Amino acid sequence: MRIRGLKALGSFLALLLPALAFAGEPVVLHTSDAVAVHGTLTETAPHNDKVLLLFHQADASRHEYDPLIAGFNKLGYDTLAIDQRSGGDLFGGHNETVQALGKSADYLDAAPDLDAALAWARARHYGRIVAVGSSYSSSLVIRLAAKHPQGLTAIASFSPGEYFGDKNLIKDAAAKVTIPFYITTGPDEADRVAEVLSKAHGSNIVHYQPRAGVHGASTLVQSRDPKGYAANLKSFEDFLRQLGP
């Protein structure tokens, strides 16, 4: 009986330990305009050298990335997923930053939230910092890379577009990006990516055109994109691997 009990305990721990390995901890960032931005840090190991900064789409929160965190960790990346001040409860969970403010802000107003995440990563001395954006935040990620050319290792932009009042803001920023630049969108939104890349033609750009996909980084999630997620996730993971060990 005792041996059976130990075996049962061992089986339980085998199931529990992976979950514990990828358990996140809350983080609060403070922006240049004094907004408290809530997020979750998930570390793969002490003193890891690589991090993905994960930014969600409109009406959403950091929980957009919940199904992907474990896979990113297995690739050797810590992850910091934040709740930008423009968002909501899409994909489950709550946007704590929006809740604290009492309302969702305009898209462009969230730019300081991305700046704060990058400053946080640099303060922790990560050697490789990759910023990942979804929908409106994927446009802000391009702007972030143009603004901080030495601060990032690479960016990934899922479904960018000229979502702001200035219809040249993102295409002008994209032309200034010199670091590895992954860009993609669903097949029915290809014209938006073409517009964003209209002034950008560098060899640093990886333009992935999926056969099947949905809007934003959710194109990597099985439950949201059952037809396309496998190929799309492989493409993005290959990009991350090509950045080096």
C-alpha positions as CSV (number, residue, x, y, z in Angstrom):
1,M,0.0,0.0,0.0
2,R,2.8,2.3,0.9
3,I,4.6,1.7,-2.5
4,R,1.3,2.4,-4.3
5,G,0.9,5.6,-2.3
6,L,4.5,6.7,-3.2
7,K,3.9,6.0,-6.9
8,A,0.6,8.0,-6.8
9,L,2.5,10.9,-5.2
10,G,5.2,10.7,-7.8
11,S,2.7,10.8,-10.6
12,F,1.0,13.8,-9.0
13,L,4.3,15.6,-8.7
14,A,5.2,14.8,-12.3
15,L,2.0,16.6,-13.3
16,L,2.4,19.4,-10.9
17,L,6.0,20.4,-11.4
18,P,5.7,21.7,-15.0
19,A,2.9,23.9,-13.9
20,L,5.0,25.2,-11.1
21,A,8.0,25.8,-13.4
22,F,5.9,28.1,-15.6
23,A,4.0,29.9,-12.8
24,G,4.2,33.6,-13.1
25,E,4.6,36.4,-10.6
26,P,2.9,39.8,-10.7
27,V,4.9,42.8,-11.8
28,V,3.8,46.5,-11.6
29,L,5.6,48.9,-14.0
30,H,5.5,52.7,-13.6
31,T,5.4,54.8,-16.8
32,S,6.8,58.2,-17.5
33,D,3.3,59.7,-17.1
34,A,2.8,58.0,-13.7
35,V,0.5,55.1,-14.7
36,A,0.8,51.8,-12.9
37,V,0.9,49.0,-15.5
38,H,0.2,45.5,-14.3
39,G,1.9,42.4,-15.8
40,T,3.0,38.9,-15.2
41,L,6.7,37.7,-15.3
42,T,7.3,34.1,-16.0
43,E,10.9,33.0,-15.6
44,T,12.5,29.9,-17.0
45,A,15.5,29.9,-14.7
46,P,17.4,32.3,-12.5
47,H,19.5,34.8,-14.4
48,N,18.1,33.9,-17.8
49,D,19.5,36.1,-20.6
50,K,16.5,36.2,-22.9
51,V,13.0,37.8,-22.5
52,L,9.9,38.3,-24.6
53,L,7.9,41.4,-23.9
54,L,4.3,40.5,-24.8
55,F,1.7,43.2,-25.7
56,H,-1.9,42.4,-26.3
57,Q,-4.6,43.6,-28.8
58,A,-7.5,45.9,-28.4
59,D,-10.2,45.0,-25.8
60,A,-7.8,42.4,-24.4
61,S,-5.3,41.9,-21.6
62,R,-2.1,40.0,-21.0
63,H,-4.2,36.8,-20.9
64,E,-4.2,36.8,-24.7
65,Y,-0.8,35.0,-24.3
66,D,-1.7,32.5,-21.6
67,P,-1.8,29.5,-23.9
68,L,1.6,30.4,-25.4
69,I,3.7,31.1,-22.3
70,A,4.9,27.6,-21.6
71,G,6.0,27.1,-25.1
72,F,8.0,30.3,-25.1
73,N,9.6,29.3,-21.8
74,K,10.6,26.0,-23.3
75,L,12.4,27.9,-26.0
76,G,14.5,29.5,-23.3
77,Y,12.7,32.9,-23.0
78,D,11.4,34.5,-19.9
79,T,8.2,36.3,-20.6
80,L,6.7,39.6,-19.4
81,A,3.1,40.0,-20.5
82,I,1.5,43.3,-19.5
83,D,-2.0,44.9,-19.4
84,Q,-1.7,48.0,-21.4
85,R,-4.0,50.9,-20.5
86,S,-6.0,50.3,-23.7
87,G,-7.7,47.0,-23.4
88,G,-10.4,44.9,-21.7
89,D,-11.5,41.4,-20.9
90,L,-11.3,39.7,-24.3
91,F,-9.8,36.2,-24.1
92,G,-10.7,35.9,-20.4
93,G,-9.2,37.4,-17.3
94,H,-9.2,41.1,-16.5
95,N,-7.1,44.0,-17.6
96,E,-5.9,45.3,-14.2
97,T,-4.4,48.5,-15.6
98,V,-7.7,49.5,-17.2
99,Q,-9.6,48.5,-14.1
100,A,-7.4,50.7,-11.9
101,L,-7.8,53.6,-14.3
102,G,-11.6,53.2,-14.6
103,K,-11.6,53.2,-18.4
104,S,-9.7,52.1,-21.4
105,A,-7.5,54.7,-23.1
106,D,-6.9,55.4,-26.8
107,Y,-4.4,53.1,-28.6
108,L,-1.6,55.6,-28.9
109,D,-1.9,56.6,-25.3
110,A,-0.5,53.1,-24.5
111,A,2.9,53.8,-26.0
112,P,4.5,54.7,-22.6
113,D,3.4,51.3,-21.3
114,L,5.6,49.6,-23.9
115,D,8.4,52.1,-23.1
116,A,8.1,51.1,-19.4
117,A,8.3,47.4,-20.3
118,L,11.5,47.9,-22.3
119,A,13.1,50.0,-19.5
120,W,12.2,47.2,-17.1
121,A,13.9,44.6,-19.3
122,R,17.0,46.7,-19.8
123,A,17.3,47.4,-16.0
124,R,17.3,43.6,-15.5
125,H,20.2,43.4,-18.0
126,Y,18.7,40.9,-20.4
127,G,21.1,40.3,-23.3
128,R,18.2,39.6,-25.7
129,I,15.0,41.5,-25.6
130,V,12.3,40.7,-28.2
131,A,9.1,42.8,-28.2
132,V,5.9,41.1,-29.5
133,G,2.8,43.0,-30.4
134,S,-0.7,42.1,-31.4
135,S,-3.0,44.3,-33.5
136,Y,-2.7,48.0,-32.3
137,S,0.2,47.0,-30.0
138,S,2.0,45.4,-33.0
139,S,2.1,48.9,-34.6
140,L,3.4,50.4,-31.3
141,V,6.1,47.7,-31.2
142,I,7.3,49.0,-34.6
143,R,7.3,52.5,-33.2
144,L,9.2,51.3,-30.1
145,A,11.9,49.8,-32.3
146,A,12.3,53.0,-34.3
147,K,12.5,55.0,-31.1
148,H,15.0,52.7,-29.3
149,P,17.2,51.3,-32.1
150,Q,19.8,50.0,-29.6
151,G,17.4,48.8,-26.9
152,L,15.8,45.8,-28.6
153,T,17.2,42.6,-30.2
154,A,14.2,42.0,-32.4
155,I,10.5,42.7,-32.8
156,A,7.5,40.6,-33.9
157,S,4.4,42.4,-35.3
158,F,1.1,40.4,-35.6
159,S,-1.5,42.3,-37.6
160,P,-0.1,45.9,-37.7
161,G,-1.7,48.8,-39.4
162,E,-2.1,52.5,-39.4
163,Y,-4.5,52.5,-36.5
164,F,-3.8,56.0,-35.4
165,G,-4.7,59.5,-36.6
166,D,-1.4,60.0,-38.5
167,K,-1.6,57.6,-41.5
168,N,2.1,57.7,-42.0
169,L,3.2,57.1,-38.4
170,I,3.8,53.4,-38.6
171,K,5.1,53.1,-42.2
172,D,7.6,55.8,-41.4
173,A,8.7,54.0,-38.2
174,A,8.9,50.6,-40.1
175,A,11.4,52.2,-42.5
176,K,13.7,53.0,-39.6
177,V,13.8,49.5,-38.1
178,T,17.1,47.8,-38.6
179,I,16.9,44.9,-36.2
180,P,15.3,41.5,-37.1
181,F,11.7,42.3,-37.8
182,Y,9.0,39.6,-38.0
183,I,5.7,40.7,-39.5
184,T,2.5,38.8,-40.4
185,T,-1.2,39.0,-40.4
186,G,-4.3,37.0,-41.4
187,P,-4.7,36.4,-45.2
188,D,-7.7,38.8,-45.4
189,E,-5.6,41.7,-43.9
190,A,-2.6,41.5,-46.2
191,D,-3.2,45.0,-47.5
192,R,-2.5,46.5,-44.0
193,V,0.9,44.8,-43.9
194,A,1.7,46.0,-47.4
195,E,0.9,49.5,-46.3
196,V,3.1,49.3,-43.2
197,L,6.0,47.9,-45.3
198,S,5.6,50.4,-48.2
199,K,8.7,52.3,-47.2
200,A,10.6,49.4,-45.6
201,H,12.7,47.0,-47.7
202,G,15.5,45.8,-45.5
203,S,16.9,42.3,-45.4
204,N,16.1,42.4,-41.7
205,I,12.4,41.9,-42.4
206,V,10.8,38.4,-42.2
207,H,7.4,38.8,-43.8
208,Y,5.4,35.6,-43.1
209,Q,2.3,35.2,-45.2
210,P,0.1,32.4,-43.7
211,R,-2.3,30.2,-45.5
212,A,-4.8,30.5,-42.6
213,G,-4.8,32.9,-39.8
214,V,-6.7,35.2,-37.5
215,H,-6.2,38.7,-36.2
216,G,-3.2,39.4,-33.9
217,A,-1.0,37.1,-31.9
218,S,-4.1,34.9,-31.4
219,T,-3.2,33.3,-34.8
220,L,-0.7,31.3,-32.7
221,V,-3.3,29.8,-30.4
222,Q,-5.0,26.5,-31.3
223,S,-8.4,27.3,-29.9
224,R,-8.6,30.6,-31.8
225,D,-7.0,29.5,-35.1
226,P,-7.4,25.8,-35.4
227,K,-6.7,25.8,-39.1
228,G,-3.6,27.9,-39.1
229,Y,-2.0,27.9,-35.6
230,A,0.4,25.0,-36.1
231,A,2.2,26.4,-39.2
232,N,2.0,30.0,-37.8
233,L,3.5,29.0,-34.5
234,K,6.3,27.0,-36.2
235,S,7.2,30.1,-38.4
236,F,7.4,32.4,-35.3
237,E,9.4,29.8,-33.3
238,D,11.8,29.4,-36.2
239,F,12.3,33.1,-36.2
240,L,13.1,33.1,-32.5
241,R,15.6,30.2,-32.9
242,Q,17.3,32.0,-35.7
243,L,18.2,34.8,-33.3
244,G,20.7,32.4,-31.7
245,P,20.9,30.1,-28.7
